[in-house]
Amino acid sequence: MARRTTTALKTLKIRLYPGLDNDLIAWVEQFDDQPYGVKSQSIKNTLRQGIRESTDQAMETESVLDLSEIRRVIEASVASAMSRFEGQLAVAAITGNREDDETEDLLDALGSALILDE
């Protein structure tokens, strides 16, 4: 004999309190005179709709770029990077950078030695 696989039946019970949940109480009461199952199906449909909407909103929130936040981060990063070089630039201007001098000397020598004939 084959075994029948069944999924567990889930029951959801909630309490609605007068004064706190009047809107929900009124909504549920509209199903009191409806045929069997209409109330349960309406509650399931409403829950599913709420899940879809919250999922859609979450996806929209994730995809929206906050340009002001991006700009703030980039400006802070550039300011931080510039502050690291600020002292180095001032020292190089005062003392002169020997690497730059050597490079200039090599380029001058190359320019003097390089003659193009037609």
Contact map, one row per residue, 1 for C-alpha under 8 A:
1110000000000000000000000000000000000000000000000000000000000000000000000000000000000000000000000000000000000000000000
1111000000000000000000000000000000000000000000000000000000000000000000000000000000000000000000000000000000000000000000
1111100000000000000000000000000000000000000000000000000000000000000000000000000000000000000000000000000000000000000000
0111110000000000000000000000000000000000000000000000000000000000000000000000000000000000000000000000000000000000000000
0011111000000000000000000000000000000000000000000000000000000000000000000000000000000000000000000000000000000000000000
0001111100000000000000000000000000000000000000000000000000000000000000000000000000000000000000000000000000000000000000
0000111110000000000000000000000000000000000000000000000000000000000000000000000000000000000000000000000000000000000000
0000011111000000000000000000000000000000000000000000000000000000000000000000000000000000000000000000000000000000000000
0000001111100000000000000000000000000000000000000000000000000000000000000000000000000000000000000000000000000000000000
0000000111110000000000000000000000000000000000000000000000000000000000000000000000000000000000000000000000000000000000
0000000011111000000000000000000000000000000000000000000000000000000000000000000000000000000000000000000000000000000000
0000000001111100000000000000000000000000000000000000000000000000000000000000000000000000000000000000000000000000000000
0000000000111110000000000000000000000000000000000000000000000000000000000000000000000000000000000000000000000000000000
0000000000011111000000000000000000000000000000000000000000000000000000000000000000000000000000000000000000000000000000
0000000000001111100000000000000000000000000000000000000000000000000000000000000000000000000000000000000000000000000000
0000000000000111110111011000000000000000000000000000000000000000000000000000000000000000000000000000000000000000000000
0000000000000011111111000000000000000000000000000000000000000000000000000000000000000000000000000000000000000000000000
0000000000000001111111001000000000000000000000000000000000000000000000000000000000000000000000000000000000000000000000
0000000000000000111111000000000000000000000000000000000000000000000000000000000000000000000000000000000000000000000000
0000000000000001111111000000000000000000000000000000000000000000000000000000000000000000000000000000000000000000000000
0000000000000001111111111000000000000000000000000000000000000000000000000000000000000000000000000000000000000000000000
0000000000000001111111111100000000000000000000000000000000000000000000000000000000000000000000000000000000000000000000
0000000000000000000011111110000000000000000000000000000000000000000000000000000000000000000000000000000000000000000000
0000000000000001000011111111000000000000000000000000000000000000000000000000000000000000000000000000000000000000000000
0000000000000001010011111111100000000000000000000000000000000000000000000000000000000000000000000000000000000000000000
0000000000000000000001111111110000000000000000000000000000000000000000000000000000000000000000000000000000000000000000
0000000000000000000000111111111000000000000000000000000000000000000000000000000000000000000000000000000000000000000000
0000000000000000000000011111111100000010000000000000000000000000000000000000000000000000000000000000000000000000000000
0000000000000000000000001111111100000000000000000000000000000000000000000000000000000000000000000000000000000000000000
0000000000000000000000000111111110000000000000000000000000000000000000000000000000000000000000000000000000000000000000
0000000000000000000000000011111111000110000000000000000000000000000000000000000000000000000000000000000000000000000000
0000000000000000000000000001111111000010000000000000000000000000000000000000000000000000000000000000000000000000000000
0000000000000000000000000000011111100000000000000000000000000000000000000000000000000000000000000000000000000000000000
0000000000000000000000000000001111110110000000000000000000000000000000000000000000000000000000000000000000000000000000
0000000000000000000000000000000011111100000000000000000000000000000000000000000000000000000000000000000000000000000000
0000000000000000000000000000000001111110000000000000000000000000000000000000000000000000000000000000000000000000000000
0000000000000000000000000000000000111111100000000000000000000000000000000000000000000000000000000000000000000000000000
0000000000000000000000000000001001111111110000000000000000000000000000000000000000000000000000000000000000000000000000
0000000000000000000000000001001101011111111000000000000000000000000000000000000000000000000000000000000000000000000000
0000000000000000000000000000000000001111111100000000000000000000000000000000000000000000000000000000000000000000000000
0000000000000000000000000000000000001111111110000000000000000000000000000000000000000000000000000000000000000000000000
0000000000000000000000000000000000000111111111000000000000000000000000000000000000000000000000000000000000000000000000
0000000000000000000000000000000000000011111111100000000000000000000000000000000000000000000000000000000000000000000000
0000000000000000000000000000000000000001111111110000000000000000000000000000000000000000000000000000000000000000000000
0000000000000000000000000000000000000000111111111000000000000000000000000000000000000000000000000000000000000000000000
0000000000000000000000000000000000000000011111111100000000000000000000000000000000000000000000000000000000000000000000
0000000000000000000000000000000000000000001111111110000000000000000000000000000000000000000000000000000000000000000000
0000000000000000000000000000000000000000000111111111000000000000000000000000000000000000000000000000000000000000000000
0000000000000000000000000000000000000000000011111111100000000000000000000000000000000000000000000000000000000000000000
0000000000000000000000000000000000000000000001111111110000000000000000000000000000000000000000000000000000000000000000
0000000000000000000000000000000000000000000000111111111000000000000000000000000000000000000000000000000000000000000000
0000000000000000000000000000000000000000000000011111111100000000000000000000000000000000000000000000000000000000000000
0000000000000000000000000000000000000000000000001111111110000000000000000000000000000000000000000000000000000000000000
0000000000000000000000000000000000000000000000000111111111000000000000000000000000000000000000000000000000000000000000
0000000000000000000000000000000000000000000000000011111111100000000000000000000000000000000000000000000000000000000000
0000000000000000000000000000000000000000000000000001111111110000000000000000000000000000000000000000000000000000000000
0000000000000000000000000000000000000000000000000000111111111000000000000000000000000000000000000000000000000000000000
0000000000000000000000000000000000000000000000000000011111111100000000000000000000000000000000000000000000000000000000
0000000000000000000000000000000000000000000000000000001111111110000000000000000000000000000000000000000000000000000000
0000000000000000000000000000000000000000000000000000000111111111000000000000000000000000000000000000000000000000000000
0000000000000000000000000000000000000000000000000000000011111111000000000000000000000000000000000000000000000000000000
0000000000000000000000000000000000000000000000000000000001111111100000000000000000000000000000000000000000000000000000
0000000000000000000000000000000000000000000000000000000000111111100000000000000000000000000000000000000000000000000000
0000000000000000000000000000000000000000000000000000000000011111110000000000000000000000000000000000000000000000000000
0000000000000000000000000000000000000000000000000000000000000111111000000000000000000000000000000000000000000000000000
0000000000000000000000000000000000000000000000000000000000000001111111000000000000000000000000000000000000000000000000
0000000000000000000000000000000000000000000000000000000000000000111111100000000000000000000000000000000000000000000000
0000000000000000000000000000000000000000000000000000000000000000011111110000000000000000000000000000000000000000000000
0000000000000000000000000000000000000000000000000000000000000000011111111000000000000000000000000000000000000000000000
0000000000000000000000000000000000000000000000000000000000000000011111111100000000000000000000000000000000000000000000
0000000000000000000000000000000000000000000000000000000000000000001111111110000000000000000000000000000000000000000000
0000000000000000000000000000000000000000000000000000000000000000000111111111000000000000000000000000000000000000000000
0000000000000000000000000000000000000000000000000000000000000000000011111111100000000000000000000000000000000000000000
0000000000000000000000000000000000000000000000000000000000000000000001111111110000000000000000000000000000000000000000
0000000000000000000000000000000000000000000000000000000000000000000000111111111000000000000000000000000000000000000000
0000000000000000000000000000000000000000000000000000000000000000000000011111111100000000000000000000000000000000000000
0000000000000000000000000000000000000000000000000000000000000000000000001111111110000000000000000000000000000000000000
0000000000000000000000000000000000000000000000000000000000000000000000000111111111000000000000000000000000000000000000
0000000000000000000000000000000000000000000000000000000000000000000000000011111111100000000000000000000000000000000000
0000000000000000000000000000000000000000000000000000000000000000000000000001111111110000000000000000000000000000000000
0000000000000000000000000000000000000000000000000000000000000000000000000000111111111000000000000000000000000000000000
0000000000000000000000000000000000000000000000000000000000000000000000000000011111111100000000000000000000000000000000
0000000000000000000000000000000000000000000000000000000000000000000000000000001111111110000000000000000000000000000000
0000000000000000000000000000000000000000000000000000000000000000000000000000000111111111000000000000000000000000000000
0000000000000000000000000000000000000000000000000000000000000000000000000000000011111111100000000000000000000000000000
0000000000000000000000000000000000000000000000000000000000000000000000000000000001111111110000000000000000000000000000
0000000000000000000000000000000000000000000000000000000000000000000000000000000000111111111000000000000000000000000000
0000000000000000000000000000000000000000000000000000000000000000000000000000000000011111111100000000000000000000000000
0000000000000000000000000000000000000000000000000000000000000000000000000000000000001111111110000000000000000000000000
0000000000000000000000000000000000000000000000000000000000000000000000000000000000000111111111000000000000000000000000
0000000000000000000000000000000000000000000000000000000000000000000000000000000000000011111111110000000000000000000000
0000000000000000000000000000000000000000000000000000000000000000000000000000000000000001111111111000000000000000000000
0000000000000000000000000000000000000000000000000000000000000000000000000000000000000000111111111000000000000000000000
0000000000000000000000000000000000000000000000000000000000000000000000000000000000000000011111110000000000000000000000
0000000000000000000000000000000000000000000000000000000000000000000000000000000000000000001111111000000000000000000000
0000000000000000000000000000000000000000000000000000000000000000000000000000000000000000001111111101100000000000000000
0000000000000000000000000000000000000000000000000000000000000000000000000000000000000000000110111111100000000000000000
0000000000000000000000000000000000000000000000000000000000000000000000000000000000000000000000011111110000000000000000
0000000000000000000000000000000000000000000000000000000000000000000000000000000000000000000000001111111000000000000000
0000000000000000000000000000000000000000000000000000000000000000000000000000000000000000000000011111111100000000000000
0000000000000000000000000000000000000000000000000000000000000000000000000000000000000000000000011111111110000000000000
0000000000000000000000000000000000000000000000000000000000000000000000000000000000000000000000000111111111000000000000
0000000000000000000000000000000000000000000000000000000000000000000000000000000000000000000000000011111111100000000000
0000000000000000000000000000000000000000000000000000000000000000000000000000000000000000000000000001111111110000000000
0000000000000000000000000000000000000000000000000000000000000000000000000000000000000000000000000000111111111000000000
0000000000000000000000000000000000000000000000000000000000000000000000000000000000000000000000000000011111111100000000
0000000000000000000000000000000000000000000000000000000000000000000000000000000000000000000000000000001111111110000000
0000000000000000000000000000000000000000000000000000000000000000000000000000000000000000000000000000000111111111000000
0000000000000000000000000000000000000000000000000000000000000000000000000000000000000000000000000000000011111111100000
0000000000000000000000000000000000000000000000000000000000000000000000000000000000000000000000000000000001111111110000
0000000000000000000000000000000000000000000000000000000000000000000000000000000000000000000000000000000000111111111000
0000000000000000000000000000000000000000000000000000000000000000000000000000000000000000000000000000000000011111111000
0000000000000000000000000000000000000000000000000000000000000000000000000000000000000000000000000000000000001111111000
0000000000000000000000000000000000000000000000000000000000000000000000000000000000000000000000000000000000000111111100
0000000000000000000000000000000000000000000000000000000000000000000000000000000000000000000000000000000000000011111110
0000000000000000000000000000000000000000000000000000000000000000000000000000000000000000000000000000000000000000011111
0000000000000000000000000000000000000000000000000000000000000000000000000000000000000000000000000000000000000000001111
0000000000000000000000000000000000000000000000000000000000000000000000000000000000000000000000000000000000000000000111
